[in-house]
Amino acid sequence: MTAARRNGPALTRAIMETTLELGQELGYAKLSIEAIAARAGVGKHTIYRRWSSKGTLLLDSLLSLSESTLDYPHTEDVVADLRRQIYEAIDLLAGPSFRPLFQALVGEAQHDPGVAAALNERFITPQADKTVARLRAAQAEGRLSPDFDLDLSMALLSGPLYFQLLITQEPLTHAYVDRVLDALFAGMAKRA
């Protein structure tokens, strides 16, 4: 399909796929709107009408990989539900294909307020809200202590994951997620 025949969602999807391909080939530092536009067969203005920067384009491209799998299941086992969602998130964003791009995006957010706002608005806050909502539901069902601070639990849960991903840059494994969940829920168990 030529660029002239693509429009709307198909064009947006093609630009995001091109962004991910080039990002993997070149790395974030060498990725440019010009290169994305050239490979996608569109003008730069077409990209800038949809995204304000390469950082916001990359963010949407990464998030487009798996929109529905980052939702929480709701079973009787809140720990299993958290485990499944976190596994899917780290498999997507911390796997070898996209980890360097996600790390670079978080780094870019430290210097670009627009990227920081987009990252918070489109990924961090929605995921935190989903986590707190799942924990709140477990509280309402009597599976967690009613006096446990759910916002603090979100910070305690995500902190070690981001520390490993961004600071130590050690692999984020399912075993590490299990250790974090075990430690967190030791303090969240329903009290007799």
Secondary structure, DSSP 8 states (H G I E B T S, - for coil): --TTT--HHHHHHHHHHHHHHHHHHH-TTT--HHHHHHHHT--HHHHHHH-SSHHHHHHHHHHTT-SGGGS----S-HHHHHHHHHHHHHHHHSSTTTHHHHHHHHHHHTT-HHHHHHHIIIIIHHHHHHHHHHHHHHHHTTSB-TTS-HHHHHHHHHHHHHIIIIII-----HHHHHHHHHHHHHTTB---
